[in-house]
Amino acid sequence: MKFQNLYFFFIIFFACQTSQAQEKNSGNDSVKVYKNIENYSKKTKFNKFVYRLLFKSQRSNTAGIQKNARKRFLIKKTFDRNEGKIIREIRIETLDPFGYAVDNYKDVPEKGFEKFGNRLHLKTKNWTIRNLLLFKKNEPLDSLIAKESERLIRRQRYVRSVIIKPIEIPNCKDSVDVSVRVLDSWTLIPTGAISGSRGNFDLIERNFFGLGHEIENDFTKRFDDKKSAYTARYTINNIKNTFIKTTFAYENDLNNNITRSARIERQFFSPLTRLAGGAYFENRFYVDSLPDATNVFENQNFKLQTQQYWIGHSFKIFGGKSEDFRTTNLVTTLGYKKVDYFNKPTLQYDPPQFFAPEKLYLATIGINTQKFSEDKYLFNFGVIEDVPYGQVYAITGGFQDKNNNKRAYFSGRFAYGNYFNFGYLSTNIELGSFFNKGYTEQTTLRIEANYFTNLLSIGSWRIRQFIKPTLVIGYHRESIIKDRVTISEENGISGFDNPLLNGTKKLFTTFQTQTYLPGNWHGFHFSPFFNMTLGLLGDETNKVFNDKLYSIFSLGALINNDYLVFNSFQISFSFYPSIPFQGTNVFKTNTFKNNDLSLPDFQIGEPTIVPYN
């Protein structure tokens, strides 16, 4: 391969950086790269091939939305006619990502680069898909179980789309075949980023050898001190139709903080699931700074080991056959957590012994209903997404053994979500507290909401408005900086990461106007957005909150590719009126991450204390 061919490949590679990269190039540089790719691609045949393989526009859908809706309606009618018939055969067909359509048998690869791209791709194994099905041969056809199976396949990050439908057998009144047709996504994702201070390379394979396993390797190099960071993760998403998910992870960051972990878990992955449980093991070494009584910070060494175990059972409450009855359950779960510290701060830096060995025993009982509605144009461009809605009523109780002191814990949770005439709205309210000798300790009230409008149209543009407020209030918290809430990147607003910026209560709200441009540019769909996030902090001295408003205003665009369905990347420009300890009127590029508008769920899983973050 000639040098210029390699150069062209790396131009494309670095253009396809995801929003998860630790540090991005400047937005101006990114825009220049995108503009230059097409011109550079014309210089050689090899460049043209790589360009057309990755940047080709999707085959146009002349049928349109109305035809797809009619196909769905006809499939539903077919299920209605064949409900309860015995499944004679399950026909599974997996399709390569290029040139095919899951709902059109006439679409086949026509061009050479499509066929070559498919030859490079390893299709999902039929038995990998079979292991995701909730129905089997010689069982009665159940449309709800088939619908759940389709959702479970669709949520796999190596599947672009799927259709499950009955195939009627001529002259046979009591049996039916079932067709499962799956369109793969391109799953080998090399990404990277480079700036004046560091470089990053990330390689993800979401469907290793067509088995549904996921491998991720991330390497980061900081140029000034030549320190390196490395993260590796291997995930088995489903072990032989048990839906047991296993993840092994190793991380060594730029500060030489090391984390090793393993998680084996079977969640209540469906409202029809009856048994769930899991185990988690973590060994961690890290360095963090804590202040003493005079507010002088000093680095402290931490070394700890965590074990967590839980088990749960879901009981069907009602005997009816309607979807509401079958998706409403009484759920009970039991959990145990043990944390051992081998290195921890001295009393000078941790007077309340917040970092101490502990044992936590919890149990949860509750009633939940969870269903799903198919929607589009939320977080992926034009791809069917399953939006959960339902309700949860749950209470959790138990006790903690820490610092030679046993104290009780109780919490309650209420959650509700549904589609209304004005859009989708959900809320989640949790209140929990420890009780020690008749007094409450480390009490947390957490209220979250999630709202988005119906899909609006202005001309050929599609638009949604998202609003996500979060209120967290703590009472009688420990007298240590780590038992405080922040509005940092992980818990509120990107860019506010100073540990002195904390409190015992916070309120922040995200407003995002998300647009979806019509058409595409060589297979890339652009979704410009405007985001405004506002936050308030307060502590014990404030009746409500202090008078300082923290804010960020961002303009940008999510960029999705037809074949890299679940890997969007973005360009963003952010303005901060003020960042404490940094300055005022601050502009930053590609620091805002458009990934905090995730959908809620209405599951009852591992029992935990109410999050205080």
N, C-alpha and C positions, 0 to 999 in steps of 0.2 A: 504494500500500500504506500502510495506516495505521501510525502510530508504534508502537502496541501490537503490531501484527503483526510489525514488525521486531524489537521487543524480545523477543517470544516466539521468533522464529527464532534470535536470538543466545543465548538461554538454552539452547536445544537444542545449538547449536554449541559453546558452551563446556563443556557437560556431556560432550560426546563427545571429550574430550582423550585422546590415546593415551599409552602408557607411555613413548614416546620424547621427550615434551616435556621441555625443559630444566629447567623448574621448575614444580611443580604448585601448585594451590590447596591449602589445608589440607583434610584429609579431612572435617572437620566441615562446611565450606562445600560440598564436593561432595555430601555426603549430603543436605544441605538442598535443593540444586538438584534432585537426582533426585526428592525427595519433592514438590517444588512443580510440576514440569513437568506432571504429569497434571491437577492442579487448574486450572492456568492454561490448559491446552489447551481447556477447555470454554467459554471466554469468547466465542470467535467461530468462524465456520465455517472461516475460513482456518487458525486455530490447530488446529482439529480435523483438518483435512486434513494439515498438516505432521506433527502428532503421529502420526496413523494411518499415514502413509507411512513414518516412520522407526522407530516403536515398535510396529508391529503384530506380533502373535504369529504364529509360523510356522503354516502349515496343518498340522493334526495328522495324524500318520501312523498310521492305524488298523491298517495291516498289521502293524506292529511289526518287531522285529529278526528274528524267525524267518522271516517272509515275505521280507525282504531277503536273508537268507542263502540261502533256496531259489532266489531269482532268480539269485544269483551262481552257484549250483550248476548251474542249467539253462543259463546262458550258457556255463559251462565245458564242459558236455556237448555243446553246439552247436559249440563250437570243435573238440572232439575228433572229431566226426562230419565236419567239413569241413576238417580240417587238410590242407594241400597243394593244395586246389582253387584254380583261378585266380580272382583277384578281378576280377569283371566291372565293378562300379561301386562307388564310395565315396559314400555318402549322408551329408552333413554337415548337421546341424541345430543352430543355436544358439538358445537360449531367453533371453528377458528374465528378470531376477531375481525379479520379483514374480508370485506366483500359480502358477508352473509347478513341476513336479517332473521330474527327469531320468529317473526310473524308472517314471513313471506318466503315460500319455498322456491320461488323463481329467482331470488337474489343469490347469485353465486359469484365467486371471484372471476373477473374478466381480464384484468390486466396483469402483466408479468410481476410487477412489484407487489401486488396483493398476494399472488400465489407464493412468491418468495418469502414474504413476511409470514405467511401461514406456515411455511415449511420451517421457519425458525422457531415457531411457537409450538410448545407441547400442550395439546388439548387436555382439558380436565378429564380424568378417568371416569368412565361410566359408574364404577362402583363408588367413586368419591361422591357423585351426585346421589346415587342410590342410598348412601349412608345418611343423607340429609332428609330423606323422605320419611314421613310419619305413617305412611300406609304401605302395605305389602300385598303380594299376590294372595289370592284366595280369601281376601277380606272384603266386606261390603264397601262399596264406594261411598265415601263421606265427603261432601263438598267442603265442609269446614276444615277437615283435616287436610284435604288437597290444597285449600287456600293457604293454610298455615305452612305447608311444605313449600309452596311457591314463595312465600315471604322469607322463609329460612334460607332458601337457595339464593334469593335476590340480595339478601344482606351480606352474602359472602363477597369479599372485596376482589375476588377474581372472576366474578360473574357480572356481565353487563346487563343482561335481561334474561327472563325465563317465562315460558308459558306451559302450564299443565292443563290438559283437557282430555275428556273422555273420547274414545274412538268406538263408535257403535259397531257391533258385529252383525253382519247381515243374517237374517233368519235366526237370531238368538235373542230371546227375551229376558234371560236371567243373568247374562254375563256381559262384561264390557272390558275393553282394553283402555289403558291410560297412556297418553303420550306426554313425555317430559322433554321439552326442547330448550336447550340452554345455549346462549351465546356468550362465549368467553370474552374477557377483557384482556388487554395486553398487560402483563403482570410484572415484567422485569423493568424496574424503575431506577435508573442511575440518575442521581441528582447531585447538585453541588452548589457552592457559593464561594466567592473569594472577595476579599476587601484588603485594605491596606494593613490590617492588623492580624487577619487570620484567613485560613482556607478550610473548606469543609467538603468532604466527599461522602455520599450516602448511597448505598446500593441495597435495594429492596426487591425481593422476589416473593410475590404474594401467593404463588401456586407452584411450589417446588415440585418438579417432575409430574405435574398434574394431580398431586395428592391433596391439594388444599392446604399444605403446610406453608408457613410464612417465615422467611429468613430476612433479617435486617442487620446490616453492618454499617456503622457510621464512624468516620475518622475525621478528626479536627486537629489542625496545627496552628498554634499561635506563633507569629513570626518574631516578635520582639524578644521573647525569652526561650523560643524554640520548644515550648512544652506541647505535649500531644494529649489528645483525649480519644477514647475508643469506647464504642457501645456495640454490643452484639446481643441479638435476641432471636430465639427460635420458638415458633409457636405451632403446635398441632391443634387445629381448630375443632377436630371431631374425631374421636377414637371409636371406630366400628359402630356407628349409629347410636352411641351412648350419649353424644353431645357433651362429652367430657373434654374440656379445653385445657391444654397444658402449655405453659410458657416458661422458658428458661432464659434468664437475662444476666448480663454482666455489663457493668459500667465503670469506667475509670475516667473522671473528668479532668479538666485542665488544672485543677488544684490538687490532683492526686487523691480525690475522694473516691472510694471504691464501694460499689454495691453489687452483691450477688444475690439473686433471688430465684425462686421457683414457685409457680402457682399451678395447682391442679384443682379444677373447679367445674362443676355442673350447675349452672344457674337454672332458675325457672325460665327457660328460654322461650317458653310458650305458655299461654293460659291453660293448655291441656297437659302441662307437665305435672307430675305428681311427686317426684323425688328430686331433691337438689342437695348440694353440699360442696365442700371444698377444703383445701388446705393451702397454706402459704408459709414459705420459709424465706427469711431474709437475713443476710449478714452484711453489716454496713460499718464502714470506717469513714469519718469525715471530720473536717476542721471548720469550726464556726466561731464567730466572735460574740462575746457577751460582755455587758457592762458590769462594773462593780458598784458599790454604794455611791461613789463619787462620779458615776457615769463615764468612767474610763473603760474603753473596750480593750479586751485581750483575747487572743485566739485560744480556743479550747479544743482539746482532742476528744472525739467521741468514738466509741467502739461498742456496738450493740448487736444483739441477735433477737429476731422476732419470730414467733410461731403463732399461727392462727388456724383454727379449725371451726367448721360449722356444718350443720346438717339441717335439712328442712323437709317438711311434708305439706302438700297442698291437697285439701279435701274439697271435692265438689259438693256444693251446698244444695242445689236444686236438681230435681230429676227431669226437668223438661228438656226438649231437644232444640230449643231456640238458641241462637248464638249468645244472647244475654245470659241465659241460664248456664250454658256450658263454659262461659269464660268468667264466671263469678266463683270465687274460691275462698275457703277458710284456710289460712296459711299459718303454720307454726314453725319456728326456727330456733335452734340453740347454737350458741357460739362461745368459743374460749380463745383468749388471747394472752400470750405470755411474752414479756419483754425483759431481757437480761442485759445489763450494762457491764462492760468490762473496763471501759474508760469513760469517765464523766467529769463534769466541772466540780471544782471544790465549792464549799459553802460560801466562800467569798463572792463567787459569781452565780451561785444558785442557792440562795438562802432557803427557799421553800422546798428544795429538793424536787423540783419539777421533773428533772431527768433522773429517774430512779427505777429500779426493777419493779415490775407490776404484774399482777394477774387480774384478768377481767373476765367475768362470767355474765353472759347476757342471754335473754330469751325474748322472742317477739311472737305476738299473736295478732292476727289482723284479718280483715276481709278486703279483697281487692277484685276489681274488674278491669281487664285490659283488653282492648280491641285495637284494630289498626285500620286506617283509611289510606288508600292510595292517592298520592298527590304528586305534582311535578313542580319544577322551578322553585325549589327551596335552597338546597345546598349543592345540588348537582344540576347541570343544565339539561333539562328535558328528559331526565331519567326518572322512572317511577321510584318514588320514595315512600316508605311506610311510616305514617305518622301515628304514634300511639295516642289513644284517648281512653279515659276510664276514671276510676276513683280508688282511693286507698284509705282505710281506717285501721290504724295499728297502734299498739302500745308495746313498749319495750321495758323490761325490768331486769335487775341483776345486782351485782356488787363488785367492787374493786378492792383488791388487796395490794396496798402500796404504802411504803414507809411505815410498816408495822401497824397499819391502820386499815380497818375494813369499813367501807362506807357504801351505802345503797345507791342505786341509780335507777331513775325512772324517766321515761320520755313518751311522748305521743306524737303521731304524725297523721295529718290529713292532706290528701292530694286529690285534685279534680281537674279534668281537662276534657274539652269537647270542641267540636265545630259549632259555631253560631252563625247567624245571618251576617254579622259584622266581621267574621274571621275565626281564627283558632285562638282559644284562651285556655291556659292552664295555670294552676297555682299549687304550691307545695308549702305547707306550714308545719314546722317542727318545734317542739319545746321540750327540753330535757335538762335534768339537774342531778347532781350528786346530793345525797342527804347524809349529814354527819352530826349525830347527837342533837337532832332536832333542828339543825340549821341547813340551809341550802348552800351549796358550793359549786363554783364553775357552771353556773346556769347559762344556757344558750337558748335564745329565741331566734329562729331563722325563718324568714318568709321570702319565697321566690315566686315570680310569675313569668310567664312566657306568652307573648302575643304576636301573631302575625296576621295581616289582612288577607282577604281573598286575593287571588291573582287579578291585578288590575291591568288595563290596557290603555295606552296612549298611542294611537296610531298602531304601528306594528311593534312597538316596544311593550314589554311586559314588566310590571313593577310590583314589588311587595314592600310593605313597611313592617319592620320588626321592632318590638319593644321588650326589653328584658330588665325589670327592676329586681334588686336583691337587698333585703334588710337583714342585718345581723346585729343582735344586741346581746351583750354578755353582762352578767351580774356576779359579783363576788369572785372575780377571776384571781388567779395567783399573781403575786407581786414579782413577776419576771417578764422581760420583754417578749419572750417566746410565747407567752400566753396572752397575746394581743392580736387583734385583727389588723390587716393592712389592706391597701388598695394597690398592691403590686401587680406585676404582669400576670402572675398565676391566679390572683384573687381580685381582679377588678380592672385596673387601668395599666396598660403597657407603658413603661418608662418611669413609673414611680416605685423605685426599688430600694430606697434608703431605709434601713431598719428603724431609724428614729421616727419615721412617718407611720405611726400606729395609734391605736386607740382600743377602747373596749366595745365600741359600736360603730357601725358604718352603714351607709346607704349609698348605693350607686345604681345608676340606670343607664342602659345602652339603648340608643335610638339608631336604627340603621335603615336607610332607604336603599333597597337592592333592586337594580334594574337588570334586565336580560335583553341584550341586543338581538334583533332578528338576524338570521343568516349566520355565516361563519366565514372566517378567513383561513383558507387552507386547512379546515378541520378544527380550528380553534374558535371557541365561542367566548365572547367577552361580556362580562357582567359588571358594569361600573357600579360603584356604591359610594354613599356618603354615610359616615358614622360619626356620631357624637356621643361620648360617654362622660357622664357627670358623677362626681362622688363627694360624699361628706364623711368626716370622721368626728368622733366624740369620745370623751373619756369620763372618768368619775366626776370631774369638776364641771361638766356641761350638763344642763338639764336635758337637752336634746342632742344637738351637734354643735361644733364650733362654727365660726362664721367664715371659714375658709372653704371655697369651692374648688375642687380639683377637676380638671377637664382636659379632654383631648378631642380634636376635630380632625377627621381623616377623610381623604378622597383617594379612591383607588379603583382597581378593577380586578375581579377574579377571572382567571383564564383557565378554561376547561378544554380538554381535547376529547374528541369522540372515542378514542381508544384507551386513553388513560383516564377512565371514568372517575375514579376515586382519588386522583391526584391532581388537584387544582393548585395553581401557583398564582402569585399576585404581584402587582405593583401598587404601592401606596405612598402617600405623602401626608404627614401628620403635623399639626400645629398645636403647641402647648402654650397657652397664655402664661403659665408659670409652672415650673418644676422646683419644689423646695430643694435647697442645697445645690441646685444646678444653674438656675437663672430664669429669665422671663423671655417671652416671645421666641420660643425654641422651635425650630423646624427639624424634622427628621424624616428620612426616607426608608420605606420598607421595614419599619419597626412595628407597625400595627399588624396584628394577626387576626384575620377574619375567621376565627374558629370558636368563638365563645357563645354562639347562638344555638347550641345543640338542643335537641328536643328532649323533653322530660321522659321518664318512664313511670309506669304504675305497677312495678313489681314490688314484692316483699322478698328481700334476700337475706344476706348475712346480717345478723343483728349488730348494730354499731351505735355509738353515742352520736348525738347531733353534731355535725361538723361545725367547728368554730374557726372560720378562715375567711 
